[in-house]
């Protein structure tokens, strides 16, 4: 039973690590999108002046 509990805990830890990694990747992608949009808007604004 103890080994089974350890396996379940280890499995849950791996699942949480994966979820955290995916969340961090999504945050990074969102940050890159914000940067690209900001740069693009600044360039468009400069061209219109």
TIDREN-527395 format. One record per residue: residue in one letter; chain; x, y, z negated of N, C-alpha, C in turn; residue number from 1. Coordinates in nm, 2 decimals, m for minus. Each point is the difference from the previous one (the first is absolute). Example, Ala and Ser with C-alpha at 12.3 -4.5 7.8 and 13.67 -1.06 7.14 Angstrom:
2
NODE   code   unit       nu       nv       nw      cau      cav      caw       cu       cv       cw   pos
NODE      A      A     1.32    m0.57    m0.78    m0.09     0.12     0.00     0.09     0.12     0.00     1
NODE      S      A    m0.04     0.11     0.07     0.09     0.11     0.00    m0.08     0.11    m0.08     2
//
This chain:
49
NODE   code   unit       nu       nv       nw      cau      cav      caw       cu       cv       cw   pos
NODE      X      A     0.08    m0.12     0.00    m0.08     0.12     0.00     0.09     0.13     0.00     1
NODE      X      A     0.11    m0.01    m0.08     0.08     0.12     0.00     0.07     0.03     0.13     2
NODE      X      A     0.04    m0.10     0.08     0.06     0.01     0.13    m0.11     0.06     0.10     3
NODE      X      A    m0.12    m0.05    m0.02    m0.11     0.05     0.09    m0.03     0.15    m0.03     4
NODE      X      A     0.00     0.04    m0.13    m0.01     0.14    m0.03     0.11     0.09     0.05     5
NODE      X      A     0.12    m0.05    m0.01     0.12     0.07     0.06    m0.02     0.02     0.15     6
NODE      X      A    m0.04    m0.11     0.07    m0.02     0.01     0.14    m0.11     0.10     0.04     7
NODE      X      A    m0.10     0.01    m0.08    m0.11     0.09     0.03     0.05     0.15    m0.03     8
NODE      X      A     0.07     0.01    m0.11     0.06     0.14    m0.03     0.10     0.04     0.11     9
NODE      X      A     0.09    m0.09     0.04     0.09     0.03     0.10    m0.07     0.04     0.13    10
NODE      X      A    m0.10    m0.08     0.04    m0.08     0.03     0.12    m0.06     0.14    m0.01    11
NODE      X      A    m0.06     0.03    m0.11    m0.06     0.13    m0.02     0.10     0.11     0.01    12
NODE      X      A     0.12    m0.02    m0.06     0.10     0.10     0.01     0.05     0.03     0.14    13
NODE      X      A     0.01    m0.11     0.08     0.04     0.01     0.14    m0.11     0.08     0.08    14
NODE      X      A    m0.13    m0.03    m0.03    m0.11     0.06     0.06     0.00     0.15    m0.03    15
NODE      X      A     0.03     0.04    m0.12     0.00     0.14    m0.04     0.12     0.07     0.06    16
NODE      X      A     0.11    m0.07     0.01     0.12     0.06     0.07    m0.03     0.03     0.14    17
NODE      X      A    m0.07    m0.09     0.07    m0.03     0.01     0.14    m0.10     0.12     0.01    18
NODE      X      A    m0.10     0.01    m0.09    m0.10     0.11     0.01     0.07     0.13    m0.02    19
NODE      X      A     0.10     0.01    m0.10     0.07     0.12    m0.02     0.08     0.04     0.12    20
NODE      X      A     0.07    m0.10     0.06     0.08     0.03     0.12    m0.09     0.05     0.11    21
NODE      X      A    m0.12    m0.05     0.02    m0.09     0.04     0.11    m0.04     0.14    m0.03    22
NODE      X      A    m0.03     0.03    m0.13    m0.05     0.14    m0.04     0.11     0.10     0.03    23
NODE      X      A     0.12    m0.04    m0.04     0.12     0.09     0.02     0.02     0.03     0.15    24
NODE      X      A    m0.01    m0.11     0.08     0.01     0.02     0.15    m0.11     0.09     0.05    25
NODE      X      A    m0.12    m0.01    m0.05    m0.11     0.08     0.05     0.02     0.15    m0.04    26
NODE      X      A     0.05     0.02    m0.12     0.03     0.13    m0.05     0.11     0.06     0.09    27
NODE      X      A     0.10    m0.08     0.04     0.11     0.05     0.08    m0.05     0.04     0.14    28
NODE      X      A    m0.08    m0.08     0.05    m0.06     0.02     0.14    m0.08     0.13    m0.01    29
NODE      X      A    m0.08     0.02    m0.11    m0.08     0.12    m0.01     0.08     0.12    m0.01    30
NODE      X      A     0.11    m0.01    m0.07     0.10     0.11    m0.02     0.06     0.04     0.14    31
NODE      X      A     0.04    m0.10     0.08     0.05     0.02     0.13    m0.10     0.07     0.09    32
NODE      X      A    m0.12    m0.04    m0.01    m0.11     0.06     0.08    m0.02     0.14    m0.04    33
NODE      X      A     0.00     0.03    m0.13    m0.01     0.14    m0.04     0.11     0.09     0.05    34
NODE      X      A     0.12    m0.06     0.00     0.12     0.08     0.04    m0.01     0.03     0.15    35
NODE      X      A    m0.04    m0.11     0.08    m0.01     0.02     0.15    m0.11     0.10     0.03    36
NODE      X      A    m0.12    m0.01    m0.07    m0.11     0.09     0.03     0.05     0.15    m0.04    37
NODE      X      A     0.06     0.01    m0.11     0.05     0.13    m0.04     0.09     0.06     0.10    38
NODE      X      A     0.10    m0.07     0.04     0.10     0.05     0.10    m0.08     0.03     0.13    39
NODE      X      A    m0.09    m0.08     0.04    m0.07     0.02     0.13    m0.08     0.13    m0.01    40
NODE      X      A    m0.07     0.02    m0.12    m0.08     0.12    m0.01     0.08     0.12    m0.01    41
NODE      X      A     0.12    m0.01    m0.07     0.09     0.12     0.00     0.05     0.03     0.14    42
NODE      X      A     0.03    m0.09     0.08     0.05     0.02     0.13    m0.11     0.06     0.09    43
NODE      X      A    m0.12    m0.05    m0.01    m0.11     0.06     0.07    m0.03     0.14    m0.04    44
NODE      X      A     0.01     0.03    m0.13    m0.02     0.13    m0.05     0.10     0.10     0.05    45
NODE      X      A     0.13    m0.05     0.00     0.11     0.09     0.05    m0.02     0.03     0.15    46
NODE      X      A    m0.05    m0.10     0.08    m0.01     0.02     0.14    m0.12     0.10     0.03    47
NODE      X      A    m0.10     0.00    m0.08    m0.11     0.08     0.02     0.02     0.15    m0.04    48
NODE      X      A     0.11     0.02    m0.07     0.04     0.14    m0.05     0.06     0.08     0.11    49
//
